[in-house]
């Protein structure tokens, strides 16, 4: 059979664009398609023609840049004649017919090749669109094979892909310094990381250099380039380490990201970005873990982003510093981090093992903060430079991080695990949070270490400084605080942490309130101080005190906490500390200042080895029966407040150092309710005893009121803090009307060494004061008698003093002589009688010395002064005489000096009186004079013995009535006798009062009813003066007899009556005279008297003088 002859292959396609200059495509370029193949007559198939290139660069002598923003496609290959060809007989010879029959047995032709998308030499292709290699023709062998998308024929070429780039087909470089560049957009460097295509060596062949300027590109498989890789921006996602080749990678701001955990052995050269981008050096990002075992070198920095962990294992030499912006950078040595600062913005530095223990690098915390993860519990890692920045710091890992620089970062601090030690000052001010199981330590035993912000402590807070340090931060949370170091730590914030406090060394001072609770433990040699003398400082929990507890506040503080342990307690400061917990501590208790009060039974520890009360201190039992081991007292001990009946039992010794014990006693008889000191051991030293009378009315004792009992040697001296010192030299306190003195041993019986309050006199040697008041003092009784208070004699003379101003005068004393000798000397003419109309005034002075009968033997001297004035007028007249009436006003003062066995004193009384008078003057010489007067008194009472004002401004009202009658009997023209009689009633009604010693004083009886019988002998004369008017004179002498009918006065002093009975029968003599001139218009008069008791002649007496003046109107 004959064969098919090949009539010739199809023709090749032409280039879409043929150029030798730069070309930018913004549309579609397609290479020419190859011609189709044909069948020969011999049954042979001829191939189709090859497709033309989309862009064909020819004839260029310099670099040509092809920029594709559209579509470039190589021409398709021509169709191959692909009919079946049969040759040889298969049942018959085939033969071409007119219709073009198909013969079998022939061979199939080779397929035609598609055109390349771009082809040329010395070209730079920038693809922001689609480049596709032409598809080969079909119908023959190798049908449909795609040609290269880009073919670099020779020279130096480059391909730049953006993330919008689509390459369909292989890119073939010639291996001679050709470069593959990957970027985000057409911009040179923009740092963007939008995803681009996967880059593999099977598609991109023959490149020597890889440059990444932007975008996020995934590489894997075998090495993409044979030379170096440069990362200027964007990111390479590495799915296999071989894709990056073996050459050093230059990083100038680009990123590496592991897809799946990866280990890269390549070295990296970290440089600053030459294009001025915001990043430089190497960025490692992504969520998967990456190990870089190659060396990182040069001047750039390393930045860690993303949540994955970057482990550095080489001895790196880069110097641009490290940025921790996300995830973890894990190293075991400092050399792994090259050189330069450490900058945190959300990432973590993980230090493994114990080889790296400190760094002197500058550490900056940006807004995202940073974490130091010290993994090994044995590693105490120190940052010696100050940490700065606005971000926060987190400490994680079981190891210790020590910040020994001066820190200024302002963000929060979190200790999530392990321990953070602040060895220097942190002035930033952010809140520090300590998680459960973690620890924060401030200071390392030196003089530095502080935090400015508040602390939320749910773990352990330790403060260890050797100097004074004020931690003003507010501490809250469930964690504990431990004070180490020899210095003084002051907590001045209002703290609420609940995990308890331990003071292992030095002094912990609380000036703020800790309301959180938790037990506070004070170790031996350490001190816990609450307050510094102000009004703040407190804690809520119990106290296990094996060191020293000091409370120093100026106000009241109730410490309800239970205090236990072997330590001591000291109360200082001017305030009051109340202990109301169930306390059992065994150390000494010292009250150096202020008051330590027992707020509940058992508040004072019975196990405390000794109680010391210093000079400025007060121990207040709070009214509870109390047992103490031993007591040394230089201050004050209060048994109770407001009530009596408490017992202080001192099991051991009591020693007084001039201190004071305040006993509350209902002062009365032997069985009076009282506080009591019971000493089981010995007593020594000197102690003052202050007795506060709790509403006791006083009574006479027999043995006395026992207030102190002594089981051992009673060598202590107890001296009464007295209201006053008695006249026999005893210190005394007042209970009602009685004075109590303190004695060792009872008043009756053997001296038992106990101490008693006794209200009876002992063997008293009489005083002889020779005072200015009286000449002697009553003798003391021979047998014991009640010891009355120094106020009693004063009150015995109280009514007497007022009565001295409450006695109406006689008619003659008040207005002078009513009858005068007339012009004819008959003495009975109307012209001889003083006119009934007039205004008058008089003054009176008197000195009374009284020795009444009283229980105290009181003697009294009263000096009075009275100024009285009145107006008289005639209201009636007939042939028998005249009725004259008038009104009076009076001011008087009385000064009383009192001397008695039980005390001396003074009374000062002022009195204001109003009165009325009515007088019948008969023409026959008979007269009747009546007076009525009311007086208001105000008195001050003082005890000279006690040197105290008993009461002041005491009010009383007096009433007085007088009736006097007599008859003038003329003996001749000049001489006359006037027998006369007078009845005087007076009464004092005084307000009740309580004196300075709380004694209740009332006047039980203040009345007087007395009679006077007198006889006056007068000599009258008259003459005509130079003015032609009558001048009258009268002189007289008088003798009087006085009789008191009532039983004296009585005062009640706290239920005990004290009577003052003056002698009832008195006699006296007097003399006086009247001088009238100008016809009786003007008149002066006066009188002087001296009276004495007839019961005890001259022991009681009164001297009085009057002078007056009257004008007729």
Protein Blocks (a to p, Z undefined) as FASTA:
>chain_A
ZZdddebiadddddfbdcfbdcddfbdcdddddddddddfkopacdddddddfbdcehia
bdcddddfbbcdddddddddfbdcdedjehiacdddfkopadehiacddddddddfbgce
hiacddfbdcddddddehiahihiacdfbdcfbdjddddddfkbccedjdddehiopacd
ddfblcfbeoiacdcddddfklmghiabdcdfedjdddehjdfbfbdcddfbgjdddfbf
klnojbdcddehiacddehjaddfbdcdddddfklpabecjddedjbdcddfbdcedjbd
cddedjbdcddfbdcfbfnbpadfbhjdddfbfklnogaddddehiacddehjlbgbdcb
dcdddfkopadddfblkbccddfbdcedjbdcddedjbdcddfbdcfbfbdcddfbhjdd
dfbdcfkopacdddehiacdedjhiagdcdfbdcddfbbcddddfbdcddfbccedjbdc
ddedjbdcddfbdcfbfnbpadfbhjdddfbdcfkgpcddddehiacdedjhiagdcdfb
dcddfbbcddddfbdcddfbccedjbdcddedjbdcddfbdcfbfbdcddfbhjdddfbg
hkacfklmbdcddfkbccdeklpacddfbdcdfbbcdfbghiahiacddfbacddehiac
ddddddddfklccdddddfbdcedjdddddddehiabiadfkbpcfbdcfbdcfbccddd
dfbdcfkopacddehjbccdddehifbdcdehiacddfbdcddddddfkpakbmbdcddd
fbdcddddfklmmmmmmmmmmmmmmcccdfklmnopfbdcdfkonopafklpccfbdcdd
dddddddddddddfkopacddddddddddddddfbdcfkbccdddddddddddddddddf
kbccdddddddddddddddddfkopacdddddddddddddddfklopafbghiacddddd
dddddddddfblmbccddddddddddddddddddfkopacddfbfcdcdddddddddddd
ddddfkopacdddddddddddddfbebjaddeehiacdddddfbdcdddddddddeehhl
accdddddddddfklghkaccddddddddddZZ
